[in-house]
């Protein structure tokens, strides 16, 4: 892995686990989603603006943009999962993450707003996930760029996604 790749993917690229997930693996992923808000808050809640506006890598998003991105992305997956359970293999609408990260609010508003949003969203998302019978994790949606995605696959991906961005913040803070 070259240096840029190591900064872009500090925990490695996501690899889809063997599907379907078993109940124990599923619970590990749900637990990680449950713990992410506390991790992100511990990393970023009391940082000064000068630190929040530091990019995690050259040419990368700032810590602030990363913190705002996480709940935005996770809201999308929460909704996609609910659509998969209520519609017959729906095709979801992707969004331009880069454009969202470059909107003025993503570059200026306090991160506590997104940390609070992430906490509330994850409480709701975890409650939702823990109500689902095993068979529901095989339901799918179609992502125009990624193809057919099961709830199991989305669950594993968003465990990874949270850890991936938490590590971006950690590394930016270590760089000083």
C-alpha positions in Angstrom: 0.0 0.0 0.0 1.5 3.4 -1.0 1.6 6.4 1.3 -1.5 8.1 -0.2 -3.4 4.8 0.0 -2.4 4.4 3.7 -3.8 7.9 4.5 -7.0 7.4 2.5 -7.7 4.0 3.9 -5.9 3.8 7.2 -7.7 0.6 8.3 -7.6 -0.8 4.7 -10.3 -0.8 2.1 -13.6 -2.4 2.9 -13.8 -6.1 1.9 -17.2 -7.7 2.0 -17.3 -10.5 4.5 -18.7 -14.0 3.8 -22.4 -13.5 3.5 -24.9 -14.1 4.9 -23.5 -13.1 8.3 -24.1 -15.4 11.3 -25.9 -13.9 14.3 -22.7 -13.5 16.3 -20.9 -11.6 13.5 -24.0 -9.5 13.0 -24.0 -8.5 16.7 -20.3 -7.5 16.5 -21.2 -5.1 13.7 -24.2 -3.8 15.5 -22.2 -3.2 18.7 -19.6 -1.3 16.7 -22.3 0.9 15.2 -23.7 1.4 18.8 -20.2 2.5 20.1 -19.2 4.8 17.2 -21.0 8.0 18.5 -19.0 7.8 21.8 -15.8 7.3 20.0 -16.4 10.2 17.6 -17.4 12.5 20.5 -14.3 11.5 22.5 -12.1 12.3 19.5 -13.7 15.6 18.5 -16.0 17.2 20.9 -13.7 19.8 22.5 -11.3 20.5 19.7 -10.7 24.2 18.8 -11.6 25.4 15.3 -8.0 25.5 14.3 -7.7 21.8 14.9 -11.2 20.9 13.4 -10.2 22.7 10.2 -7.0 20.6 9.8 -7.2 18.1 6.9 -6.6 14.5 7.9 -4.3 14.2 4.8 -3.0 16.5 2.2 -5.9 17.2 -0.2 -8.3 15.4 2.2 -11.3 16.6 4.1 -10.9 18.5 7.4 -11.7 16.9 10.7 -14.8 19.0 10.7 -15.9 17.8 7.3 -15.3 14.1 8.3 -17.4 14.6 11.5 -20.3 16.1 9.5 -20.0 13.4 6.8 -20.4 10.4 9.1 -24.0 11.0 10.2 -24.9 12.2 6.7 -23.7 8.9 5.2 -25.1 6.8 8.1 -28.6 8.5 7.7 -28.5 7.4 4.1 -27.8 3.8 5.0 -30.4 3.8 7.7 -33.0 4.9 5.2 -31.7 2.5 2.5 -32.2 -0.4 4.9 -35.7 0.7 5.8 -36.5 1.0 2.1 -35.2 -2.5 1.5 -37.6 -3.8 4.1 -40.6 -1.9 2.8 -40.2 -2.1 -0.9 -39.3 -4.8 -3.4 -35.5 -4.4 -4.1 -35.6 -0.6 -4.4 -33.1 1.3 -6.4 -31.7 4.0 -4.1 -30.5 7.4 -5.1 -26.8 8.0 -4.5 -25.4 11.4 -3.5 -22.2 13.3 -4.1 -20.3 13.0 -0.9 -17.6 15.4 -2.0 -20.2 18.1 -2.9 -22.0 17.6 0.4 -18.6 17.9 2.3 -17.9 21.2 0.5 -21.2 22.9 1.3 -20.7 25.9 3.6 -22.3 24.2 6.6 -20.0 21.2 6.4 -17.1 23.6 6.5 -18.3 25.9 9.2 -21.0 24.7 11.7 -20.0 23.3 15.1 -19.3 19.6 15.1 -21.4 19.2 18.2 -24.5 19.4 15.9 -23.3 16.3 14.0 -22.1 14.5 17.1 -25.6 14.9 18.6 -27.2 13.8 15.4 -24.9 10.8 15.1 -25.7 9.8 18.7 -29.5 10.0 18.2 -29.3 8.3 14.8 -27.3 5.4 16.0 -29.5 4.8 19.0 -32.5 4.6 16.6 -30.5 2.6 14.0 -29.3 0.0 16.6 -32.9 -0.3 18.0 -34.1 -0.9 14.5 -31.4 -3.5 13.7 -32.0 -5.4 16.9 -35.7 -5.9 16.1 -35.0 -7.6 12.8 -35.3 -11.3 12.3 -32.4 -13.0 10.6 -34.2 -13.3 7.3 -34.6 -9.5 7.0 -30.8 -9.1 6.8 -31.0 -10.8 3.4 -33.3 -8.2 2.0 -31.6 -6.0 -0.6 -31.6 -2.7 -2.4 -29.9 -1.7 -5.6 -27.1 1.0 -5.5 -26.6 2.3 -9.1 -22.8 2.2 -8.5 -22.4 -0.8 -6.3 -25.2 -3.2 -7.5 -27.3 -5.3 -5.2 -26.6 -4.7 -1.5 -28.0 -6.8 1.3 -28.7 -5.4 4.8 -25.9 -7.8 6.1 -23.5 -6.2 3.6 -24.6 -2.7 4.5 -24.2 -3.5 8.2 -20.6 -4.7 7.7 -19.8 -1.8 5.5 -21.0 0.8 7.9 -19.2 -0.8 10.8 -16.1 -0.4 8.6 -17.1 3.1 7.5 -17.3 4.4 11.1 -14.0 2.9 12.1 -12.4 4.2 8.9 -13.4 7.8 9.6 -12.6 7.6 13.3 -9.1 6.6 12.3 -8.9 9.6 9.9 -9.6 11.9 12.9 -7.1 10.0 15.1 -4.4 10.3 12.5 -5.1 14.0 11.9 -4.8 14.6 15.7 -1.5 12.7 15.9 0.0 14.7 13.0 -0.6 17.9 15.0 
